[in-house]
């Protein structure tokens, strides 16, 4: 299969992306967070192919993407008033809500759970594609399972070239990490931190929601289980430069939010570029990626979550969101 490289600036290419999805094909679509691997919600065969192509465990739920806020009622039931208030404030945008799933929604997307994770992406072109499809789409990150999420088309093609029908190119993702996932079924809690913080959510909820203890919950959304976001080389979290090997030369790289002396092979650490830096180090055949945990990094709950998941020692390891 040849993976088509479509342009988001082309109306014809946008229409083709939607047509491919309607026909049961998989298309990587851009969002403000990361590129997603999309399939039509009503096409269970295509959804199963997503799991196969990604090598994704079947107990790792998918997120439903809708074109409009009102479309959420197509996939969720008994939607609480607070959900609409949150959507009015944060949608379209990088907020995913976990709600009660309608029975018509394929159980495969939620690992058989009675919940569904749903959001409205911020990019106009993404919502246009979904609207053209005529129904919501499911779209986990467009990469091999466990790998760094793709924030540009090159990342998608590194992992999935020849395995999917097309990728729609809208340039680099502006946020660069996955959406905040907020559970609204039972106790309100953040299942996965993201760009929308607990303090942001408090402006609507009236309180900052706690981080869910993932070790005691069945995954209700992506990113709650397993090693995630990890390159093929070790990611090592360090508290100070003293923890670095005495002789590094060009065998490794240090990611830091603060500039380092020229003697270190240093690259800047940002939310929006962390996955790109992981993949850059792979291409350069570094032996390890060291991440300096300065106070500003430790305060960034979403970034710390991604770093801890990437540094987890095995595919079955689970690292707490708490920092």
Secondary structure, 3 states (H helix, E strand, C coil): CCCEEEECCCHHHHHHHHHHHHCCCCEEECCCCCCEEEEECCCHHHHHHHHHHHCCCCCCCCEEECCCHHHHHHCEECCCHHHHHHHHHHCCCCEEEEEEECCCCCHHHHCCCCEEEEECCCCHHHHHHHHHHCCCEEEEECCCCCCCCCCCHHHHHHHHCCCCCEEEECCCCCCCCCCEEEECCCCCEEEECCCCCHHHHHHHHCCCCEECCHHHCCCCCCCCCCCCCCCCCEEEEECCHHHCCCCCCCCEEEEECCCCCCCCCEEECCHHHHHHHHHHHHHCCCCEEEEECCHHHHHCHHHHHHHHHHHCCCCCCCCCCCC
